[in-house]
Amino acid sequence: MRNIKKIGFIKNKSFNIVARFLLSAFAVISFFYITPIFIDFADKNFNNAEFTNNSKNILNKTLNKDKFIEEDLALENDERELLYDILEENNSEINLVRYTTSEIDSLFKEVNYNLKDVRTSKLVKPIDIGLLPKEIKNIGSTKKRKDMFIKIVLPLIVKENTKIRIDRKRLFAILNKNSNTDIEKKWLQKKYKQYGVRQNDLYTLKVRMDEIPVSLAIAQAAKETGWGTSRFALKGNALFGQWTWSGDGLKPKNAEDGKDHKVMKFHSLQLSVRAYLRNLNTHSSYKNLRKARTQLRDQNKPLDSLILSVHLDKYAETGNQYIEVLQKIIEQNNLKDFDEARLLPSSKDLESLI
């Protein structure tokens, strides 16, 4: 009996030794396996130098996330809030000169401004015509009337797109800094207001603060004004038929009963272009256009007016038919030739002629 107990004791002792050995070996192996992982994690997350300067990494992830829920978080502003700066300029007491078609044509010839050169050089003369000539509807040649209209609105569109491009560049410069000046913060506050964006919603501001292809803007202006001949364009400088419920405007002659909207009037053609870009960049009806534009940006592709026009079905009551008309105007008039156009610096000699 004693021999049996002794054998059992020896077996238990041997088992315990083996178990302890295996447990110790596991602990040692685990220590050497886990320690490098923990050290790497600590270096990345608890190192003070990296931790205090990690805001730019977080910001980049925020700005580049492939989601558009931030558009739903945007403020639902009324037109007075979104267009406050434009409405202020709209009350300008400066009287603009309305030139005749012959005077404008002479000016264009004097500064050697023609569309053929623009299509080739991609450079536009900085000519600011504030009002359309009333005689534009009397130009017999359709081609001449179209050319006159394009030459008037082209510099205005390029100018406003250039302002947005500069603002967008400044936005990214601000975002790439660890801290911002008071002037930069005030500038951001102004842009949040102009683009109807909640405070610190940088992604939505990035999405909205962007250009509209020149060819698309020209096509819409041509469609909405009949190439500059409509009553709204000649009396209200309204190039894009933008509606208003609170601002100064012209009542459509065939407006249905119960519809109290007007077509917004502008002090100048330039303000009409600015309001149009603000409209496409802020209104919920054009959210898909902004989404498509962002996707083109992310893919390093140019802003294609034919692609973006697909998302303008809500701009007019005719829906898809409106899109087809815009695309025909763009293609038949080779308007995409102007998409890369840039504005030449203005000179005192040119300014004295206008």
Secondary structure as GFF3:
##gff-version 3
##sequence-region A 1 354
A	DSSP	alpha_helix	2	45	.	.	.	ID=ss1
A	DSSP	alpha_helix	48	52	.	.	.	ID=ss2
A	DSSP	alpha_helix	55	64	.	.	.	ID=ss3
A	DSSP	alpha_helix	69	72	.	.	.	ID=ss4
A	DSSP	alpha_helix	79	82	.	.	.	ID=ss5
A	DSSP	alpha_helix	84	90	.	.	.	ID=ss6
A	DSSP	alpha_helix	101	110	.	.	.	ID=ss7
A	DSSP	alpha_helix	115	121	.	.	.	ID=ss8
A	DSSP	beta_strand	123	124	.	.	.	ID=ss9
A	DSSP	three_ten_helix	134	138	.	.	.	ID=ss10
A	DSSP	alpha_helix	142	175	.	.	.	ID=ss11
A	DSSP	alpha_helix	182	194	.	.	.	ID=ss12
A	DSSP	alpha_helix	202	208	.	.	.	ID=ss13
A	DSSP	alpha_helix	214	225	.	.	.	ID=ss14
A	DSSP	alpha_helix	231	236	.	.	.	ID=ss15
A	DSSP	beta_strand	243	244	.	.	.	ID=ss16
A	DSSP	beta_strand	249	250	.	.	.	ID=ss17
A	DSSP	beta_strand	262	264	.	.	.	ID=ss18
A	DSSP	alpha_helix	269	282	.	.	.	ID=ss19
A	DSSP	three_ten_helix	284	286	.	.	.	ID=ss20
A	DSSP	alpha_helix	287	298	.	.	.	ID=ss21
A	DSSP	alpha_helix	305	309	.	.	.	ID=ss22
A	DSSP	alpha_helix	320	332	.	.	.	ID=ss23
A	DSSP	three_ten_helix	335	338	.	.	.	ID=ss24
A	DSSP	beta_strand	342	343	.	.	.	ID=ss25
A	DSSP	alpha_helix	348	353	.	.	.	ID=ss26
###
